[in-house]
Amino acid sequence: MQRKTDDPRSIHFHANRIHRTNGLWYFETREGDNVGPFYSKEEAGRELSRFIAEAGSEMSDQNSIP
């Protein structure tokens, strides 16, 4: 997914967005924010997928406004 402010020539990798700190799991946004904690890597992955889907939905809504 690309934001309007993203450089179209840049490449964004989603690898390593989920990490463990002090026994709890977090995911990191493009902006560098850590979201969590979650008790399992799977839970963090589900929430990351939900976060990405919601961000995409918000972008679609903004693009449909005349």
N, C-alpha and C positions, 0 to 999 in steps of 0.2 A: 504494500500500500504506500502511496506517495502523497505527501502533503503539498499544498500549493507552494509553500515556501521552500520545499526541497529542491536542491539542484538536480535537474533531470539526469545529469551525468554521474551522480553519486550512486554508490551501491550500498544497500543496507543489509546486513546479515542478522539473522534472528538467532543464530547459534549462540550458546552460552548466555542466554538471557535469564536462565534459571540458575540460582546459586544457593548454597547453604552457608549460613552463618550462625554460629553458636547452637547448632543442632536444629535450626528452623530454616524453612525454605522461603525464598523471595524470588520475584522476577523484576527485571530492570526494564524501564521504558526507554524509548529513544532519547528522551530528554535527560536520562540518567537518574530518574527517581526509582527508588526501591519500593516495591509493593509487597506487602505481606505483614506479618509472617504467616506461613502455612505449615501444617504439621507433616506434610508429605510432598515429595517432588511431584507426584501425580496431581495433587490438589493445586499446587502452584501452576502446573501446566494447564489445567482446566481453566483456572482464573486468568492466565495469560491469554488463552484462546478467547475467552469471553471479553477481555479487555480489548483485544484487537478487533473482534467483531463489532463491539459497541463503538469503537473509534471509527471504524469504516462506515457504520450506519450514520453516525453524526456527520461525517464528511459528505455522504450521499445526500443527507437532508440539507446541508448547507449549499451544495451544488444545485439543488432543485429550486432554490429561492431566486426569483427573477431579479 
